[in-house]
Amino acid sequence: MAGIEIEGDFLRDAVVDVATGRGVGVNGLDVDQCSVAEGQIRLHLTTPFTWKSRPLVVFRRTEPARRYTLYVNGAEVDHLAR
């Protein structure tokens, strides 16, 4: 059980590897589509569950000097948690 808790803290609800343009859902969240091109990250997320809060997506292997624009299910996300 401790391993699951530790991985949950690292993976959150979805993980996007920006360098490869791939994403995977965790905790019942599905990343149906993931693309990274020209500073834009586009995700399509689905879930069969009702969420009480917004899912937390973690981005790995980003380019530190690059600014990204994030779109989720077609809508631009105007703020990112740091």
N, C-alpha and C positions, 0 to 999 in steps of 0.2 A: 504494500500500500504506500509506503514512503516513496518508492520509486515513481509511482504514478503521480503523487503529489509534486515531486521535484520536476518531472517532465511537464506537468501541467503549468507550473510556474515559468518554465522555459518556452514552451510551445504556445501557450494561451489558447485561443479559439481557432486560430489559423496562422500558418506560417507562409511567407512569401520569400523565396530565394530570388532576389532581384537580378543577380548576375546571370541566372539561367532562365528567368522568366517563368518560373514554376511556383505553384502554390498548392497547399494541401490543407484541408480542414481537419480540425480536431474538435472533440467535445460536441459532436452532432452538427457541426457546420460543414457544408460542402463548398469547395471552390470549384465551380463548374467551368469557369474560364479564367485564365490569367495571362496577361500580356504586358510586356515591358518594352517600350520603344520611345526614343527621343524624349526622355524625361517624363513620360506618362506611364503610370501603372493603372491598368484596367482590370478590375475583378468583377466576376459575377458570383454572388454568394447565395446559397439556398440552405434551408433547414426545414425539417419536418416538425420542429419544436417551437413553442412560444418562448421568446426570450424576455426577461424582465429588464434587461439592460442591453446596451449595444455590445456586440461581440468585439473582442480585442484581437486585432490582427498584428502580428509581429513581422517586421521586415528585416531580413538578413542579407548580408553582403551587398549593401548599398555603396554607392560611390560618395564618400564624405563631402566632396566639393560640389556635388550636383544637387540641384533643387528638383524635386519630383512633384508632379500633380497626380493626385489619386482620384480615380473614378470607381465607385462601387455601384453596381447595378444601374449603370448609365448616368448616375448623378455625381457631380464633383463634390468631394469631401473638402470643406473649406477650412477645417482645422485638424491638426494632428496632435495627439498626446506625445509628450517627450519623456 
